[in-house]
Amino acid sequence: MLVDGKWTADWDPVQAKDEKGRFVRQVSSFRHWVTPNGKASPTGGEGFKAAPGRYHLYVALICPWASRTLLARKLKKLDDVISVTVVEPALTDQGWWFGDFPGSGPDTLNGATYLHELYTRADPGYTGRATVPVLWDKKRKTIVNNESSDILRMLNSAFDAFGDASVDLYPQACRAEIDALNKEMYEKLNNGVYKAGFASSQAAYEEAVTDVFAMLETLEGRLSNGRSFLFGDGLTESDIRLFVTLVRFDAAYHGLFKCNIRQLADYPAISAYIERIYALPGVSETVNLDHIKAGYYSIKALNPSGIIPVGPRLRFAA
């Protein structure tokens, strides 16, 4: 991580842990918002005005949090409004970097070698981890936000004058239900797989993996009643949050993170749900299994040999 603007030690996947060995995720630090008129944001930070061509996303195709933003960008038809740079899938001792792995590219916007250089450009004394996604303002040359849930909400509403305003991922009528389901899925599944994979005690691992599969059972039941998506026939941000975890489950979390009680193929409603979303226009372009496997299996703490598995064969990508 960065300490007072200086990179220290080697990259470590375990950000922090509690007294029982549970994995603890770092809280995002840049929380400004892009709004249609540039007024102050919901988080109280400085406002940035929406404009085509002004903003840039730095993402990793391995990362579910970053892929949330890519998926929203596609669904809202913002490809020509917000540009994108994809980092290498394999992390170095200095974290994310810009290279030439197929599907990645150099940082032609700022000329950085490592993502953490962008953090110190935005804040020369920054202390913390350099994570993706990063929403960058080309005009002010700074980071607007590095919290995927915030960026997801911004992409849903701030750029409606330039994208597809008919797509509403956070409909007013079910916002309370969306917020409640998001919270439960985050604790038990989205971050739950990481709590299982990076647990440093048997008890912490078993607690986390139990939650993961309890949540999958709940979701299987929810999707078994004829719904196309989590809240009926309309796709919402909850579906985005769930989908990006599910497409990585059998490819990475099942084996590498020891979430191996079952595979997603054992859940027929969930399997059909993944295929429905994957088939939507543009969605498959945000999923890159080569990046996902290369990235996760490059984590030395979990896979010292660096060997990337050939499988599994995934039905949704067939």
N, C-alpha and C positions, 0 to 999 in steps of 0.2 A: 504494500500500500504506500501511499504518499504521506509523508510527515513533514509539515511546514514546507510543502512544495518539493521535497526531495524523495526520490524513490528509495525505499529501504527493504533490505532482505529480498528473498525470492518469493514469487507469487505462491500463495497458499489458498486452497479452496475453502478451508474452514475459516470463516470470518471471525467468529467468536463462539464460545460455548458457555453454557451455564454450569452450575455446580453438579448437575446430574449427567453431564455429557451431552446435553441437547445442543444441536446446531442452532446458532442465533444469526439471523441475517442483518446486515447493516441497513440502517435507515438512509434513504436517499437524501441528498443535501441540497441539490439545486431544484427549487420548487416554484419558479416563476411560471406564468401562464401566458399563452397566446390567446387573445380574445378578439372578437370581430372589430372592436373599436379601440383596443389597446389599453383599456382601463384595468385597474387592479384585479388580481386573480382571486379565485376562491380560497387559495392558501394564504392570501394576504401579501404575497410578494409582488414585485413590480410587474406591470402589465406590458405585453408586447403585442403590437397590432398585426393581425393576420394580413398576409399579402402573398401573391404567387411569386415563387422564385426566391423568396427571402430566407426560407428555413431549410435545414438539411438534417437528415437523420443518419447517425452512425449506429450500425446494428451488427449483430453476429447471427448468422443463420443457425448456429447451434443453440442459441439462447431463446428459451420460451418467452422471457420477458420482452426481449427486443422484437421477437416475432409477433407479439401482440400488436405492436405499432405498425409493422409491415402489413399485417392482415387488415387492420383498420384503414390504412392508406389505400389498399387495393379496393376494398368494399366501398369506400367513399369516393373512389375515382380521383385520387389526388396525385397520381403518378407524375403528372406534368406540373404540379404545384409545389411539391416537396421532393427535393433530390435525396439520394441515398448513397452511402458508402458502406460496403460490407467488409468487416475485418476478417483476418484469417481465423479458421475454426480452432486451431490448436493454440493454446495459450503458452507464452514464453515465461521465463523467470521475471519478466517485467509486464506480465499480463497480456492483454489484447494488443495485437499489432497489425500493421498493414503490409500485405504481401501479395503473392501471385497464385495462391491456391485457386483452382478453378471455381469461379463464382465469387471470388473476393477481388479486391483491387486496391491500388495505392490511394493515399489521401491526397487527391489532386486539389482539394479545396484549401487545406492548411499546410500540406507538406509534412505532416507528422509521421514519425516511424512507429511510435507507440501511442495508444489511446490516452495514456496518462498525461501526455504532453498537452492535450487539449484542456485537461482539467487545470493545469498550471497556467495555461494562457488565460483561462477564465478567472482564475484565482491563484496568483503566484504563491500564496501561503497555504494552499489547500492541504488539509489533512483528511485522509480517508481513502477508500478504494475507488479505482477508476472502472466503472461499470458501464455496460450498455443496457438499454439504448441511451443515446445522447441526442437531444434536440438542440441544434446549433443555430444561432442567429448570424447570418452572413453579414448583416448590416452593422451590428454592434460588435461582432466578432467575439461572441461569448456563448456560454452554455445557458440555455433557457431552463431546461428541465432534464433530469435523468431518472425520473420515476415513471415507469411504464404505465401505471394506472392513470396518472395525470395526463400523460401524452395521449393515451387512448381516448380520454374524455375530450381533450382539445381537438383531436382529429375528427371527432364525431360532430362538433358544433362550430368551432371557430372558423373553419374554412368553407362553410356552406355556400358562400357567394362564389366560390371557385370550383367546387366539387359537386357531388350528388347529394343535394339536401333532402331527397326523398328517403334516403337510408338513415334511419334513426336507431342507433345502437343502445340508446339509453332513454327509452320512451317514458314520458312523464307518468303514465298510468301505473307502471310497475317498478318505479325506481326504488322504493323501500324493499321490495322483494328481491330485486337485483342486488342491492347492497348487502342484504342478509345472506343470500346464496354465495355471493363473491367472497364474503368473509369466511364462511364455512369451508368453501372449496380451497381457499388460500391456506388456511390453517391445516387442513387434513390432507389435501392432495397436491395443489400447485407447489407449495413449500414443503408439504409433507414428504414428498419423495426425496427432497434434499435433506430433510431431518433424518430420514432413514439412511440415506447414502453416506452422510457425513457425521453420523452419530459416533461418539467416542466411548460409549458404554453399551453393554448388551441391553440393559433396561431401556435406555433412550431409543435404541434401534427398534426394539419390540413394540414400544409405545407408538412410535411413528408409523411403522409398517402396518400395525393394526388399524390406525386411523385411515391410512391410505385405502385399504381394502374395504373398510366400512363405508367410506365415501363413495367408492366405486359401486358398491351394492346399492346405496341410496340413489345414485344417478341411474343405474340400470333400471331400478323400479320406476323412476321418474320418466324415463324415456321409453318405457314399455307400454305406455297407455295411448299410443298413437300420435304423440307429439312429434313434430318435425325437429323442433329445437327446445331448449330448456323452458321457454315461456310461451310455447305454442308454435304458431306458424311463422313468426318473425324472429330472425336471428338478432341477438343482443350481444352486448359486451361480455356477458357471462359465458356465452357460447365461445367467443374468442378466447377467453381465459381458460376454458376447459379444453378446447381443441388443441391449443399449442402444447399442453401437457400430454394429452392422449397420443398425439402423433410421435412423441418421443418415448412413450412408455415401454413398448416391447423392444425398441431399438437400443435403449440405453438404461432406463430405470429398472427394468425387470432383471437384467443381469448385473450391470455394474453397481447399481444402487441397492441390490439385494431385495427389490420389491417383487419377489418371485413366488408368492403364494398362488397366483394365477396369472395368465396372460390375458390381454384384452380380447383375444379370440374366444375366451370363455364367457364373454358378455355379449350376446347377440344384439341387443338393442344399442349398446354403446358402439359396437363394431359398425352397425348400419349407420349410426349417427356420424361417425368419423367419415365414412364414405360420402354421405350427403354433403357435408361441409367441404370436403376435399374436392368434390365435383363442381362446386360453385365457381363461376368465372373468376380467374385470377388467383384463387386460393392456392392451387398447387405450386404457383410460382414463388410462394413464400415458404415452401417446405423443401428442404434440401437434405436428404438422408445421408449423403456423403459428408456434408458438413457436420451433421448431428453426430454421426458415429466417430468421425475423425476428431471432433472437439472433445466429446465426453471421454473417449478412450485415450486422450492425450493427458488426462489428469494423473500425474505420477503417483499421487497419494493413493489412488484407487487401482491403477493399472501400471505398475512399474515397468513392465516390458514394452508398453506402447503398442502392443499387437491389437489391430482392429478386426473385429469379427466379420466374417463374410456375410452372415445372415443378420437378422432373420428375414424371411420372406413376409412382407406385410400386405395384406389383402387390399387395403385402400390405395396402395401405390402400384398395384399390379397393372 
